[in-house]
Amino acid sequence: MINSTMVTEFLLVGFTDKWELKCLNSMLFLLMYLATLMGNLLIITATTLDQNLHTPMYFFLRNMSILDMCYISVTVPNACVNSLTDNRVISVAGCATQIFMVIYCAYVELLFLTIMAHDRYVAICQPLHYPVIMSHRFCVWTTLASLFSGLLYAGAHTGNTFRLSFCQSNVVHQFFCDVPPVLRLSCSDTSSNELLIIVSAMGVCGGCFIYITMSYVRILSTVIKFSSRERGKAFSTCVPHILVVTVFLTSITYVYLRPSENTETVQDMILSVFYTIVPPFLNPIIYSLRNKQVKEAVRKTLLRKFYSRK
């Protein structure tokens, strides 16, 4: 990596240069970060301690919560420290590590969302076959496949990015290291990188989006036959999932597939928030804390901790 670049460090860009707005932005990010950690930690604890929640759906919710805690920790703490200390410098190795972790977490997040859509489809459309299809073996193997394939996916993109030479500006127009803004700094031919992004986006994002869409089309066609009460319950669980997937895929697709010759704007930084910070922040609320069983398990967990301190 060192031999292939003349740049030894990068400079990240914040949302604003005004100190008051920096503090406000950092406080907002910090509050979202702490809320995300607290919400996901409660879900992990509740779904682990409550034996009634040891089912495939909550198995994936627990895995999603662990992933979301890691995902938001890749970008937010560093962004807050950089903003408050006005230290925008990040080493090439640090930038490569951040890119690897962001891609890895985003990839696994998308696969988990797809698996959860499959889980909902089986639970609603094939309830009698649910224990067989969503067996513990299936849950473990799909999780391991997502985690290990993510290493290959993130490694390919990161390695393909940092084989390039960077001899122009070292200012990354983003509050964290990401592939598109880093590619714009290269003085090498980036056509193969852009081709890899397009192919992987069509294969992974496109494939997952099609599968999720097909799953929900089948779910909705089945839900229509339910009574009004059951229909409303099914819609209340499915619509938020569709919303998160749509926001996640739309924002990440726009940022990654936008033509590289376009100028950098604050719009890119705002959109990046929607695929790096918003999903981990909203997932505990959408998938778990609106669920009566999870809320009851969380209440028992909090009461257990309260009485244990006494």
C-alpha positions as CSV (number, residue, x, y, z in Angstrom):
1,M,0.0,0.0,0.0
2,I,2.9,2.4,0.9
3,N,4.7,1.7,-2.3
4,S,1.6,2.4,-4.4
5,T,0.9,5.9,-3.1
6,M,2.6,9.2,-2.7
7,V,0.0,10.3,-0.2
8,T,0.7,9.3,3.4
9,E,-2.4,10.6,5.0
10,F,-5.9,11.9,4.1
11,L,-7.9,14.8,5.4
12,L,-11.6,14.3,6.2
13,V,-14.1,17.0,5.7
14,G,-16.9,17.9,8.2
15,F,-20.4,19.2,7.6
16,T,-19.4,22.8,8.6
17,D,-16.5,25.0,9.7
18,K,-18.5,27.0,12.2
19,W,-17.7,26.0,15.8
20,E,-21.3,26.3,17.0
21,L,-22.6,24.1,14.3
22,K,-19.7,21.6,14.8
23,C,-20.8,21.2,18.5
24,L,-24.4,20.8,17.5
25,N,-23.6,18.2,14.9
26,S,-21.3,16.3,17.2
27,M,-23.9,16.3,20.0
28,L,-26.6,15.0,17.6
29,F,-24.3,12.3,16.4
30,L,-23.3,11.4,19.9
31,L,-26.9,11.2,21.1
32,M,-27.8,8.9,18.2
33,Y,-24.7,6.8,18.9
34,L,-25.5,6.4,22.6
35,A,-29.2,5.7,21.8
36,T,-28.2,3.1,19.3
37,L,-25.8,1.3,21.7
38,M,-28.4,1.4,24.5
39,G,-31.3,0.1,22.3
40,N,-29.3,-2.7,20.7
41,L,-27.7,-3.7,24.0
42,L,-31.1,-4.0,25.6
43,I,-32.3,-6.2,22.7
44,I,-29.2,-8.4,22.8
45,T,-29.6,-8.9,26.6
46,A,-33.4,-9.5,26.4
47,T,-33.3,-11.9,23.5
48,T,-30.5,-13.8,25.2
49,L,-31.9,-14.1,28.7
50,D,-35.6,-14.7,27.8
51,Q,-36.1,-18.4,26.7
52,N,-39.3,-17.5,24.9
53,L,-37.3,-15.4,22.4
54,H,-35.0,-18.2,21.4
55,T,-36.6,-18.4,17.9
56,P,-35.2,-17.8,14.4
57,M,-36.7,-14.3,14.2
58,Y,-35.1,-13.1,17.4
59,F,-31.9,-15.0,16.6
60,F,-31.5,-12.7,13.5
61,L,-32.6,-9.7,15.5
62,R,-29.9,-10.4,18.0
63,N,-27.3,-10.7,15.3
64,M,-28.5,-7.5,13.6
65,S,-28.2,-5.7,16.9
66,I,-24.6,-6.8,17.4
67,L,-23.8,-5.8,13.8
68,D,-25.5,-2.4,14.2
69,M,-23.4,-1.6,17.3
70,C,-20.2,-2.4,15.3
71,Y,-21.5,-0.6,12.2
72,I,-22.2,2.8,13.8
73,S,-19.0,2.5,15.9
74,V,-16.9,2.5,12.7
75,T,-17.8,6.1,11.7
76,V,-19.5,8.1,14.5
77,P,-17.0,8.2,17.3
78,N,-14.1,9.2,15.0
79,A,-16.3,11.8,13.3
80,C,-17.3,13.4,16.6
81,V,-13.7,13.5,17.9
82,N,-12.4,14.9,14.6
83,S,-15.1,17.6,14.6
84,L,-14.5,18.7,18.2
85,T,-10.7,18.6,18.1
86,D,-10.5,20.0,14.5
87,N,-8.1,17.1,13.7
88,R,-9.2,15.8,10.3
89,V,-6.1,13.7,9.6
90,I,-6.4,10.0,9.0
91,S,-3.6,7.7,7.9
92,V,-3.7,5.6,4.7
93,A,-3.9,2.5,6.8
94,G,-6.6,3.9,9.0
95,C,-8.6,5.0,5.9
96,A,-8.3,1.5,4.4
97,T,-9.4,0.0,7.7
98,Q,-12.5,2.3,7.8
99,I,-13.4,1.6,4.2
100,F,-13.1,-2.2,4.8
101,M,-15.3,-2.0,8.0
102,V,-18.0,0.2,6.4
103,I,-18.3,-2.0,3.3
104,Y,-18.2,-5.2,5.4
105,C,-21.0,-4.0,7.8
106,A,-23.1,-2.6,5.0
107,Y,-22.8,-5.9,3.1
108,V,-23.7,-8.1,6.1
109,E,-26.5,-5.6,7.0
110,L,-28.1,-6.0,3.6
111,L,-27.9,-9.8,3.8
112,F,-29.4,-9.9,7.2
113,L,-32.3,-7.7,6.0
114,T,-32.8,-10.1,3.1
115,I,-32.8,-13.2,5.4
116,M,-35.2,-11.4,7.8
117,A,-37.5,-10.8,4.8
118,H,-37.3,-14.5,4.0
119,D,-38.1,-15.3,7.7
120,R,-41.3,-13.1,7.5
121,Y,-42.3,-14.7,4.2
122,V,-42.1,-18.2,5.6
123,A,-43.8,-17.2,8.9
124,I,-46.8,-15.6,7.1
125,C,-47.1,-17.6,3.9
126,Q,-45.8,-21.1,5.0
127,P,-46.5,-21.2,8.8
128,L,-46.8,-25.0,9.0
129,H,-43.3,-25.4,7.4
130,Y,-41.7,-22.7,9.4
131,P,-39.9,-24.9,12.0
132,V,-38.5,-27.1,9.2
133,I,-37.4,-24.3,6.8
134,M,-36.1,-21.9,9.5
135,S,-34.3,-24.5,11.5
136,H,-31.4,-23.7,13.8
137,R,-29.0,-25.2,11.4
138,F,-30.3,-22.9,8.6
139,C,-30.0,-19.8,10.8
140,V,-26.5,-20.6,11.9
141,W,-25.2,-21.4,8.4
142,T,-26.8,-18.4,6.7
143,T,-25.3,-16.1,9.4
144,L,-21.8,-17.7,9.0
145,A,-22.1,-17.4,5.2
146,S,-23.1,-13.7,5.5
147,L,-20.2,-13.0,7.8
148,F,-17.5,-14.8,5.9
149,S,-18.6,-13.7,2.4
150,G,-18.5,-10.2,3.7
151,L,-14.8,-10.5,4.4
152,L,-14.2,-11.4,0.7
153,Y,-16.5,-8.7,-0.6
154,A,-15.0,-5.9,1.6
155,G,-11.5,-7.2,1.0
156,A,-11.9,-7.1,-2.8
157,H,-13.2,-3.5,-2.8
158,T,-10.6,-2.3,-0.3
159,G,-7.7,-4.0,-2.0
160,N,-8.9,-2.7,-5.5
161,T,-9.1,0.8,-4.1
162,F,-5.7,1.0,-2.4
163,R,-3.7,-0.6,-5.3
164,L,-4.2,2.8,-7.0
165,S,-1.8,5.8,-6.8
166,F,-2.9,8.9,-4.9
167,C,-0.8,11.8,-6.1
168,Q,-3.4,14.6,-6.2
169,S,-5.3,16.2,-3.4
170,N,-5.5,14.2,-0.2
171,V,-8.8,15.9,1.0
172,V,-11.6,13.3,1.2
173,H,-14.9,15.1,0.8
174,Q,-16.7,13.0,3.4
175,F,-16.8,12.7,7.2
176,F,-15.4,9.2,7.0
177,C,-13.3,7.2,4.5
178,D,-15.5,5.8,1.8
179,V,-14.7,4.3,-1.7
180,P,-16.3,7.0,-4.0
181,P,-14.6,10.1,-2.5
182,V,-11.3,8.3,-2.2
183,L,-11.4,7.2,-5.9
184,R,-11.8,10.8,-6.9
185,L,-8.4,11.5,-5.4
186,S,-6.6,8.9,-7.5
187,C,-4.3,9.8,-10.4
188,S,-4.6,6.2,-11.7
189,D,-7.2,4.7,-14.1
190,T,-10.2,3.9,-11.9
191,S,-12.3,2.3,-14.6
192,S,-11.8,-1.2,-13.2
193,N,-12.8,0.1,-9.7
194,E,-16.0,1.6,-11.1
195,L,-16.8,-1.6,-13.1
196,L,-16.4,-3.6,-9.9
197,I,-18.7,-1.3,-8.0
198,I,-21.4,-1.5,-10.8
199,V,-21.2,-5.3,-11.1
200,S,-21.2,-5.8,-7.3
201,A,-24.1,-3.3,-6.9
202,M,-26.1,-5.1,-9.5
203,G,-25.3,-8.5,-8.1
204,V,-25.6,-7.9,-4.4
205,C,-27.9,-4.9,-4.0
206,G,-30.0,-5.7,-7.0
207,G,-30.3,-9.4,-6.1
208,C,-31.2,-8.7,-2.5
209,F,-33.7,-5.9,-3.5
210,I,-35.4,-8.2,-6.0
211,Y,-35.7,-11.1,-3.4
212,I,-37.0,-8.8,-0.7
213,T,-39.5,-7.2,-3.1
214,M,-40.7,-10.7,-4.2
215,S,-41.0,-11.8,-0.6
216,Y,-43.2,-8.8,0.3
217,V,-45.3,-9.1,-2.8
218,R,-46.1,-12.7,-1.7
219,I,-46.6,-11.6,1.9
220,L,-49.1,-8.8,0.9
221,S,-51.0,-11.2,-1.4
222,T,-51.4,-13.5,1.6
223,V,-52.2,-10.8,4.1
224,I,-55.1,-9.5,2.0
225,K,-57.0,-12.8,2.9
226,F,-56.5,-12.2,6.7
227,S,-59.0,-10.5,8.9
228,S,-58.7,-6.7,9.4
229,R,-57.0,-7.0,12.8
230,E,-54.4,-9.6,11.6
231,R,-54.0,-7.6,8.4
232,G,-53.1,-4.5,10.4
233,K,-50.7,-6.4,12.6
234,A,-48.9,-7.8,9.5
235,F,-48.7,-4.4,7.8
236,S,-47.3,-2.8,10.9
237,T,-44.4,-5.2,11.0
238,C,-43.7,-5.3,7.2
239,V,-44.0,-1.7,6.2
240,P,-41.2,-0.4,8.5
241,H,-38.9,-3.2,7.2
242,I,-39.7,-2.1,3.6
243,L,-39.0,1.5,4.6
244,V,-35.6,0.8,6.1
245,V,-34.5,-1.3,3.2
246,T,-35.7,1.3,0.7
247,V,-33.8,4.2,2.4
248,F,-30.7,2.0,2.9
249,L,-30.5,0.8,-0.7
250,T,-31.5,4.2,-2.3
251,S,-28.9,6.2,-0.4
252,I,-26.0,3.7,-0.8
253,T,-26.8,3.2,-4.5
254,Y,-26.9,6.9,-5.3
255,V,-23.6,7.6,-3.5
256,Y,-21.7,4.6,-5.0
257,L,-23.1,4.8,-8.5
258,R,-23.0,8.6,-9.0
259,P,-20.6,9.5,-11.8
260,S,-17.1,10.1,-10.4
261,E,-16.6,13.3,-12.3
262,N,-19.4,15.0,-10.4
263,T,-18.3,17.6,-7.9
264,E,-18.4,16.7,-4.2
265,T,-21.4,18.2,-2.3
266,V,-22.8,18.2,1.2
267,Q,-25.6,16.1,-0.3
268,D,-23.3,13.1,-0.5
269,M,-22.4,13.4,3.2
270,I,-26.1,13.7,4.2
271,L,-27.0,10.7,2.1
272,S,-24.2,8.7,3.6
273,V,-25.8,9.2,7.0
274,F,-28.8,7.3,5.7
275,Y,-26.8,4.1,5.1
276,T,-24.2,4.3,7.9
277,I,-26.0,5.9,10.9
278,V,-29.8,5.9,10.4
279,P,-30.3,2.1,9.9
280,P,-28.5,1.1,13.2
281,F,-30.3,3.9,15.0
282,L,-33.8,2.9,13.7
283,N,-33.5,-0.9,13.7
284,P,-34.0,-1.4,17.5
285,I,-37.2,0.8,17.3
286,I,-38.6,-0.7,14.1
287,Y,-37.8,-4.4,14.6
288,S,-37.9,-4.9,18.3
289,L,-39.0,-2.2,20.7
290,R,-42.4,-2.1,18.9
291,N,-42.8,-5.8,19.5
292,K,-44.8,-6.7,22.6
293,Q,-42.7,-9.8,23.4
294,V,-39.5,-7.9,23.2
295,K,-40.8,-4.9,25.2
296,E,-41.9,-7.3,27.9
297,A,-38.5,-9.0,27.9
298,V,-36.7,-5.7,28.1
299,R,-38.9,-4.6,31.0
300,K,-38.1,-7.9,32.9
301,T,-34.4,-7.3,32.1
302,L,-34.4,-3.7,33.5
303,L,-36.4,-4.8,36.6
304,R,-33.9,-7.6,37.2
305,K,-31.0,-5.2,37.0
306,F,-32.8,-2.7,39.2
307,Y,-33.5,-5.2,42.0
308,S,-30.1,-6.8,41.7
309,R,-28.5,-3.4,42.5
310,K,-30.7,-3.1,45.6
